[in-house]
Amino acid sequence: MSASGPATDVALRPWPTSEKEALDRAELHNKVVQLASERGHLRLITEESLQEEIDTGKDAVEVAVMEGVEQQEEVKSTQTKQDRQKQVWEVRNSMWQLTEWAEHYASSALDLVALVLSRDPTKKLDSAFSPNFKQQLVPRGTFGLDKGIYSTPGQPVNQDKDKDKDEPTAEEKKAMIAAQGSRMIALDWSVDSILNAANEMKKEVRKENKYWEEILSVSRQGWPLQRLRKDARYSPFAVRYGFPEANPLFKSRGFAPLKMDDDGSIILDPTLALKPKTLRVRISDDGRISGTSRLPAQEDESGLAIDKSIQLAKDSLFEEELYHEMSMETRQLLSFGVEMRNTVINLLVSGSGFGARKVLIDCIPREDNLPSGEDHSQDWLAQNIADALRLLLSHEHRMRLLRRMQIPPPLSLQTRTHRQPPLLRALLAAFSHVNAVDSLHSHLRRLVKTLESAGLAISLEVSRETSWTRLTDIIEESNKPDMAAMDQLVDLFIKPLEGQATLSLPSFAFLKSVSSEKLTVTTRTFMAHPTFGTEFIVTLPTSLANVLHLSQDQKREIKFSPPDSTNDVTSYVDWIISLHLSHTLIKDTYGKRAAALDGEPTVAIQLKGPKALSKRCVSVSLNDSKLQVALEPSDFEKQHTWDGSHDDLSFLSQVKVLVD
């Protein structure tokens, strides 16, 4: 179609279509999309472009395309196989090169991003760097990124102001003044912020100085300090005031953090701020309190220094552990008269010299006052008991440390039992031993006095505890170099206690200045297997062994095990001495004229002269520290008694009077 003629005046409008061929909105949208994909954007389609296509012919594009395709086919047909293969390799190499460049640029971009992010110390990006970048050993965090001034293309970043610009307008002046005021406000705010920061810094420095001064004071007092975790800002240190060898229940309580207060001083931990406690020992005689141990001096706890507070907490923890150990030990000593009543430990320590005496032990706060109107005659005894119990627990701590330092025993399937420290056992053993020894020695002293009043030469040597008389030798000869002398001394009180009394018996040989035989009474006390109390061992001399017809194979030791009382031993000693006086002293005096009766302290003496066939039976008895000699059958007029008072008539003289 030519571009001239009446066609130029034709208006372009859609050709009317029938209702069947009419397009709906969706189909029309698809057609528009198709036209846009074939011819480009619809805005580029104008009447001139359409007219040009009409003038050139609508098949011109297709013809040109077909001609280009035919030319390419002709060129391809003229190419050889080698040319095509070469062309393929060139394309392949270019593709590999493009791939390597893309990989290099992508790796460099990732290295750049990782290097920028490495400025943040919280991020670990070692695995994000490429191997080539790692070989360059570039330090991390040396590259930063900052936001610069953005400029549009064609516009310089820094544009010089027009020198010939006119004077600023009133609005611009107002804006400049407002900006200047805003900057001044910002500067004032910055100055205030810096001053506030300086004040805060000064306050923090003052707090830190005070806190570290108190920490240094605590350290100078010898308290062990321990560093807490790093993120504990207000309690970086803690003090360990407990005993390392204490009971596990109390070992964990001996640790308290030293927190910082608002003014820098150390805040007491709740375990340190608890009311301190102390051990109280009382003596009860027939239900009446006759002695109480001393309580620590009262102090105002609010004004105490931190080291004093720590010392109070340590003392209180030690007292509570001591009371706890004794409370656990009472369960094993019920048969010895030990019981717990209303948090008070009751120990029955009755003995000679006093009635129903009890030792009452409890743990009370330090601020409790002693009740007024009590008897204080036995305060010394209560205080000695309290000090002894504390000493025993300290000794137990040192022994645990010593055992822990030794080579451990071989491993076995049998579990190791925790040995209860012998606190109440040692106290009961001491009371029982002292009471038994004192009662026995008191009887022997009265007996010696009675025999001396009868003109019999007799001597007595006593000792409450044999080890106490030679403490220096025992410590020097000890085979435990690792144990201190104090611990060796305390260890003697925990072991079985052994007292001894030696009585030199009067005899005819003694009257001739020849050494006499001795009767020994040993008192042994141990509140555990195998004794479980106080036992007495009487060792007989050779003369009495012959009187009792004991062979050499038979032991000359007679034991009185618990629950035998001291009265049984004293009665036996009286009978043995009576037997000795009759079967040894009187018989040795009258020689063949005397004949002793077996098992009885009686001697039959033949008379001299015309009455040689007649006999006199003389009996000797000791009872209640009284010596009596009489003729058998008993005759009130033919007997004599010595009770320890001065008497001019001797024993042998009275026997001679009775016989003659």
ROMARDO-592114 format. One line per field, with one value per residue (C-alpha): residue number from 0; x, y, z. Coordinates in steps of 0.2 Angstrom, whole numbers, plus 5000, padded with zeros to 4 digits. Layout:
// ROMARDO-592114
nr c(NUM:...)
east c(X:...)
north c(Y:...)
up c(Z:...)
// end
This chain:
// ROMARDO-592114
nr c(0:1:2:3:4:5:6:7:8:9:10:11:12:13:14:15:16:17:18:19:20:21:22:23:24:25:26:27:28:29:30:31:32:33:34:35:36:37:38:39:40:41:42:43:44:45:46:47:48:49:50:51:52:53:54:55:56:57:58:59:60:61:62:63:64:65:66:67:68:69:70:71:72:73:74:75:76:77:78:79:80:81:82:83:84:85:86:87:88:89:90:91:92:93:94:95:96:97:98:99:100:101:102:103:104:105:106:107:108:109:110:111:112:113:114:115:116:117:118:119:120:121:122:123:124:125:126:127:128:129:130:131:132:133:134:135:136:137:138:139:140:141:142:143:144:145:146:147:148:149:150:151:152:153:154:155:156:157:158:159:160:161:162:163:164:165:166:167:168:169:170:171:172:173:174:175:176:177:178:179:180:181:182:183:184:185:186:187:188:189:190:191:192:193:194:195:196:197:198:199:200:201:202:203:204:205:206:207:208:209:210:211:212:213:214:215:216:217:218:219:220:221:222:223:224:225:226:227:228:229:230:231:232:233:234:235:236:237:238:239:240:241:242:243:244:245:246:247:248:249:250:251:252:253:254:255:256:257:258:259:260:261:262:263:264:265:266:267:268:269:270:271:272:273:274:275:276:277:278:279:280:281:282:283:284:285:286:287:288:289:290:291:292:293:294:295:296:297:298:299:300:301:302:303:304:305:306:307:308:309:310:311:312:313:314:315:316:317:318:319:320:321:322:323:324:325:326:327:328:329:330:331:332:333:334:335:336:337:338:339:340:341:342:343:344:345:346:347:348:349:350:351:352:353:354:355:356:357:358:359:360:361:362:363:364:365:366:367:368:369:370:371:372:373:374:375:376:377:378:379:380:381:382:383:384:385:386:387:388:389:390:391:392:393:394:395:396:397:398:399:400:401:402:403:404:405:406:407:408:409:410:411:412:413:414:415:416:417:418:419:420:421:422:423:424:425:426:427:428:429:430:431:432:433:434:435:436:437:438:439:440:441:442:443:444:445:446:447:448:449:450:451:452:453:454:455:456:457:458:459:460:461:462:463:464:465:466:467:468:469:470:471:472:473:474:475:476:477:478:479:480:481:482:483:484:485:486:487:488:489:490:491:492:493:494:495:496:497:498:499:500:501:502:503:504:505:506:507:508:509:510:511:512:513:514:515:516:517:518:519:520:521:522:523:524:525:526:527:528:529:530:531:532:533:534:535:536:537:538:539:540:541:542:543:544:545:546:547:548:549:550:551:552:553:554:555:556:557:558:559:560:561:562:563:564:565:566:567:568:569:570:571:572:573:574:575:576:577:578:579:580:581:582:583:584:585:586:587:588:589:590:591:592:593:594:595:596:597:598:599:600:601:602:603:604:605:606:607:608:609:610:611:612:613:614:615:616:617:618:619:620:621:622:623:624:625:626:627:628:629:630:631:632:633:634:635:636:637:638:639:640:641:642:643:644:645:646:647:648:649:650:651:652:653:654:655:656:657:658:659)
east c(5000:5007:5008:4999:4981:4965:4972:4981:4964:4958:4955:4961:4948:4944:4935:4917:4916:4902:4897:4904:4921:4921:4935:4932:4943:4955:4958:4961:4974:4982:4983:4990:5004:5007:5009:5020:5032:5032:5034:5040:5031:5015:5020:5033:5019:5014:5004:5021:5028:5012:5012:5030:5026:5012:5023:5037:5025:5020:5031:5047:5053:5049:5058:5074:5074:5072:5086:5098:5094:5098:5114:5119:5115:5126:5140:5138:5137:5154:5163:5173:5173:5189:5183:5167:5177:5189:5174:5167:5184:5185:5167:5171:5187:5178:5165:5178:5186:5170:5167:5184:5181:5164:5171:5185:5174:5162:5176:5183:5166:5164:5181:5178:5161:5169:5184:5172:5161:5177:5178:5165:5174:5158:5158:5169:5171:5187:5178:5170:5187:5193:5210:5219:5214:5220:5237:5239:5238:5228:5224:5206:5197:5209:5196:5181:5166:5159:5144:5150:5141:5130:5130:5119:5128:5133:5133:5150:5151:5158:5150:5157:5145:5141:5152:5140:5125:5114:5112:5102:5083:5074:5069:5086:5093:5079:5084:5103:5099:5088:5102:5115:5103:5101:5120:5122:5109:5117:5134:5126:5119:5136:5145:5132:5133:5152:5151:5138:5150:5164:5154:5149:5167:5172:5159:5163:5182:5178:5167:5181:5194:5183:5178:5197:5202:5190:5195:5214:5209:5201:5216:5228:5218:5223:5206:5207:5199:5193:5189:5171:5166:5171:5154:5150:5153:5146:5153:5170:5177:5171:5179:5181:5179:5174:5185:5191:5190:5172:5157:5151:5135:5144:5159:5147:5141:5159:5159:5151:5153:5159:5146:5148:5136:5130:5144:5157:5157:5155:5138:5137:5131:5115:5126:5137:5123:5114:5113:5129:5127:5137:5138:5132:5136:5127:5129:5113:5114:5098:5088:5096:5108:5125:5136:5136:5149:5154:5146:5155:5155:5141:5145:5135:5135:5129:5145:5157:5170:5169:5184:5175:5159:5168:5176:5159:5152:5167:5165:5146:5148:5161:5149:5134:5145:5150:5132:5127:5140:5135:5117:5121:5132:5118:5109:5123:5124:5106:5112:5124:5111:5113:5097:5090:5076:5070:5086:5096:5108:5107:5122:5120:5137:5132:5146:5153:5153:5138:5120:5111:5122:5119:5128:5116:5123:5113:5117:5110:5111:5126:5114:5105:5109:5112:5097:5100:5099:5108:5122:5139:5149:5152:5155:5173:5168:5155:5168:5181:5169:5165:5183:5187:5173:5179:5197:5191:5182:5198:5208:5196:5198:5217:5216:5205:5218:5232:5222:5219:5237:5242:5242:5224:5220:5217:5201:5187:5169:5166:5161:5170:5160:5161:5168:5158:5170:5171:5165:5152:5161:5177:5167:5158:5174:5183:5169:5166:5185:5188:5173:5178:5196:5192:5180:5193:5207:5196:5192:5211:5217:5204:5210:5228:5224:5215:5230:5243:5232:5234:5253:5254:5267:5258:5260:5249:5254:5240:5238:5222:5230:5246:5250:5247:5262:5274:5267:5284:5292:5277:5278:5297:5296:5281:5283:5271:5282:5268:5257:5260:5263:5246:5237:5247:5242:5223:5224:5229:5212:5202:5211:5206:5210:5220:5223:5233:5234:5248:5246:5261:5254:5261:5270:5282:5295:5292:5295:5312:5316:5313:5303:5285:5273:5261:5243:5239:5221:5220:5205:5202:5188:5183:5166:5167:5171:5175:5174:5159:5162:5174:5182:5194:5208:5215:5233:5237:5254:5262:5258:5240:5240:5248:5234:5221:5230:5232:5244:5256:5246:5231:5231:5233:5221:5203:5192:5177:5168:5153:5140:5150:5151:5166:5158:5162:5180:5182:5174:5185:5200:5195:5193:5210:5219:5210:5215:5233:5233:5227:5235:5252:5255:5248:5253:5271:5271:5266:5274:5269:5257:5245:5234:5224:5207:5205:5194:5191:5202:5203:5218:5218:5233:5238:5241:5257:5260:5248:5234:5244:5230:5218:5216:5211:5203:5207:5197:5201:5189:5189:5173:5168:5187:5187:5199:5192:5201:5191:5191:5179:5166:5163:5164:5161:5174:5187:5188:5196:5192:5203:5193:5208:5209:5225:5226:5241:5238:5245:5237:5250:5249:5230:5231:5244:5232:5218:5228:5237)
north c(5000:5017:5031:5043:5044:5044:5031:5045:5052:5036:5036:5020:5013:4995:4985:4981:4964:4952:4948:4931:4938:4952:4951:4951:4960:4946:4942:4960:4960:4945:4954:4969:4959:4950:4966:4973:4958:4959:4978:4984:4996:5003:5020:5019:5015:5030:5035:5039:5022:5013:5023:5019:5001:5003:5012:4999:4984:4973:4958:4968:4962:4944:4945:4953:4940:4926:4933:4934:4916:4910:4919:4911:4894:4898:4903:4888:4877:4884:4881:4866:4854:4861:4879:4874:4864:4879:4890:4879:4879:4898:4899:4886:4896:4912:4904:4897:4913:4922:4909:4911:4930:4928:4917:4928:4944:4934:4928:4945:4952:4939:4942:4961:4959:4947:4959:4973:4962:4956:4973:4966:4955:4945:4938:4923:4924:4913:4901:4915:4920:4911:4901:4914:4928:4918:4916:4935:4936:4952:4957:4955:4972:4982:4987:4998:5005:5022:5031:5045:5059:5053:5062:5059:5056:5072:5082:5084:5080:5096:5111:5128:5141:5154:5168:5180:5174:5187:5191:5178:5182:5184:5166:5160:5171:5164:5146:5150:5157:5142:5131:5140:5139:5121:5118:5128:5117:5102:5108:5112:5095:5088:5097:5092:5074:5075:5083:5069:5056:5063:5064:5046:5041:5050:5041:5024:5027:5032:5016:5005:5013:5009:4992:4987:4995:4983:4969:4972:4974:4957:4949:4957:4948:4931:4927:4917:4926:4917:4925:4923:4922:4936:4943:4945:4964:4969:4953:4948:4941:4929:4924:4907:4907:4889:4874:4864:4848:4851:4841:4842:4850:4865:4865:4872:4885:4892:4902:4920:4932:4950:4961:4979:4992:5008:5018:5005:4996:4977:4971:4956:4940:4933:4919:4932:4942:4928:4929:4921:4906:4899:4883:4883:4870:4869:4858:4852:4845:4837:4848:4864:4873:4875:4881:4888:4891:4909:4917:4928:4947:4956:4968:4979:4969:4984:4994:4979:4979:4966:4956:4955:4950:4936:4930:4930:4919:4907:4905:4903:4890:4880:4880:4874:4860:4855:4854:4845:4832:4829:4828:4814:4805:4804:4791:4779:4783:4780:4765:4777:4789:4801:4809:4824:4834:4850:4853:4850:4836:4828:4818:4808:4809:4804:4798:4798:4815:4822:4816:4815:4827:4830:4840:4850:4856:4867:4880:4897:4914:4925:4939:4928:4933:4922:4921:4929:4920:4905:4896:4898:4886:4874:4887:4881:4864:4869:4880:4866:4855:4868:4871:4852:4849:4863:4856:4838:4845:4855:4839:4829:4842:4840:4821:4822:4832:4820:4805:4814:4817:4799:4786:4780:4762:4750:4751:4739:4736:4739:4757:4768:4772:4790:4789:4799:4810:4804:4820:4814:4797:4805:4816:4801:4791:4805:4807:4788:4785:4800:4794:4776:4780:4793:4781:4767:4778:4785:4768:4763:4778:4775:4757:4762:4774:4760:4747:4760:4763:4745:4746:4738:4745:4748:4760:4766:4773:4779:4788:4793:4790:4781:4791:4807:4804:4802:4814:4821:4803:4798:4813:4811:4792:4794:4786:4799:4814:4821:4823:4839:4837:4845:4832:4818:4825:4826:4809:4801:4807:4798:4782:4770:4778:4768:4771:4761:4759:4749:4743:4736:4722:4720:4704:4695:4698:4716:4717:4710:4724:4713:4720:4716:4710:4722:4721:4731:4737:4744:4754:4755:4765:4765:4769:4757:4739:4728:4737:4749:4757:4755:4739:4734:4722:4716:4708:4696:4694:4677:4674:4677:4666:4652:4655:4653:4638:4646:4637:4646:4643:4652:4670:4681:4694:4695:4706:4716:4721:4733:4734:4728:4743:4750:4742:4724:4729:4737:4722:4710:4720:4720:4701:4698:4709:4700:4684:4690:4696:4679:4667:4676:4688:4678:4661:4667:4674:4658:4646:4628:4631:4640:4632:4642:4638:4637:4651:4659:4673:4662:4654:4640:4642:4628:4634:4631:4622:4609:4615:4611:4600:4615:4628:4646:4651:4669:4678:4694:4705:4721:4730:4748:4753:4745:4731:4718:4703:4691:4673:4660:4658:4676:4684:4702:4703:4694:4705:4722:4735:4748:4762:4773:4783:4783:4766:4761:4742:4735:4721:4707:4712:4710:4693:4688:4694:4684:4668:4669)
up c(5000:4995:5007:4995:4990:4999:5011:5021:5026:5033:5052:5061:5072:5077:5064:5070:5075:5079:5096:5095:5090:5103:5116:5134:5146:5150:5132:5128:5142:5134:5117:5125:5133:5117:5107:5121:5120:5100:5098:5114:5126:5119:5122:5108:5095:5087:5071:5062:5066:5060:5044:5041:5042:5030:5018:5019:5019:5033:5027:5025:5042:5039:5022:5030:5044:5031:5021:5036:5041:5023:5024:5040:5033:5018:5030:5041:5025:5020:5037:5039:5054:5061:5060:5070:5083:5085:5087:5101:5110:5109:5116:5130:5135:5136:5147:5159:5160:5164:5177:5185:5185:5193:5206:5210:5211:5222:5234:5235:5239:5253:5260:5260:5269:5282:5285:5288:5300:5309:5318:5330:5343:5346:5329:5324:5305:5302:5292:5281:5273:5257:5257:5247:5259:5274:5266:5265:5284:5284:5303:5307:5310:5300:5287:5291:5282:5284:5276:5264:5255:5242:5225:5210:5193:5185:5201:5210:5229:5234:5225:5228:5233:5221:5226:5218:5227:5234:5253:5263:5265:5282:5282:5279:5293:5305:5299:5303:5320:5324:5319:5329:5344:5341:5341:5357:5366:5359:5366:5383:5383:5379:5393:5405:5400:5401:5419:5424:5417:5427:5443:5440:5437:5453:5463:5455:5459:5477:5479:5471:5483:5499:5493:5490:5506:5515:5505:5509:5527:5527:5518:5531:5545:5537:5530:5514:5499:5483:5466:5460:5442:5430:5427:5446:5446:5463:5472:5463:5479:5493:5510:5516:5535:5538:5543:5528:5538:5546:5544:5526:5532:5539:5527:5513:5525:5528:5512:5509:5495:5499:5490:5486:5494:5486:5495:5491:5508:5510:5512:5524:5517:5525:5532:5540:5546:5556:5575:5581:5593:5607:5617:5635:5648:5665:5680:5688:5706:5712:5699:5705:5693:5702:5688:5670:5658:5653:5638:5626:5629:5622:5607:5596:5580:5569:5572:5570:5556:5543:5550:5567:5559:5550:5566:5574:5560:5561:5580:5578:5565:5575:5590:5580:5572:5590:5596:5580:5582:5600:5596:5583:5596:5609:5598:5602:5621:5627:5638:5647:5653:5639:5631:5622:5630:5622:5612:5628:5630:5647:5654:5670:5679:5696:5708:5725:5733:5725:5722:5705:5695:5677:5664:5653:5635:5623:5609:5612:5604:5611:5617:5630:5647:5662:5674:5690:5707:5702:5712:5704:5714:5700:5686:5685:5681:5668:5659:5659:5651:5638:5634:5633:5621:5609:5611:5606:5590:5585:5588:5577:5563:5564:5564:5548:5540:5545:5539:5522:5520:5522:5509:5506:5509:5494:5485:5490:5487:5506:5509:5521:5536:5543:5561:5574:5584:5602:5611:5623:5625:5630:5643:5650:5651:5660:5673:5675:5677:5689:5700:5700:5704:5717:5726:5726:5732:5745:5752:5751:5760:5774:5774:5776:5790:5799:5797:5802:5818:5821:5820:5803:5791:5775:5761:5746:5729:5718:5701:5692:5675:5672:5656:5665:5677:5662:5648:5644:5641:5631:5619:5617:5614:5602:5584:5576:5571:5560:5575:5585:5604:5608:5597:5606:5623:5618:5610:5627:5634:5620:5622:5636:5653:5666:5684:5696:5715:5723:5741:5750:5761:5779:5783:5794:5781:5781:5800:5797:5784:5769:5754:5756:5742:5734:5729:5713:5708:5690:5685:5666:5658:5639:5633:5618:5614:5624:5640:5638:5655:5670:5674:5689:5688:5705:5703:5718:5725:5726:5745:5742:5726:5737:5750:5736:5729:5712:5700:5690:5674:5682:5681:5696:5689:5695:5684:5689:5673:5671:5678:5694:5706:5716:5731:5724:5722:5739:5747:5738:5743:5761:5761:5752:5765:5779:5772:5770:5789:5795:5783:5781:5795:5810:5803:5800:5818:5827:5814:5816:5830:5818:5805:5792:5787:5768:5761:5778:5786:5802:5810:5823:5835:5847:5865:5875:5892:5900:5888:5872:5865:5865:5851:5849:5833:5828:5815:5806:5796:5787:5784:5781:5784:5801:5806:5819:5827:5838:5844:5837:5842:5843:5860:5863:5877:5867:5851:5847:5833:5825:5816:5811:5827:5838:5847:5858:5856:5840:5829:5834:5852:5853:5844:5857:5871:5864:5861:5878)
// end
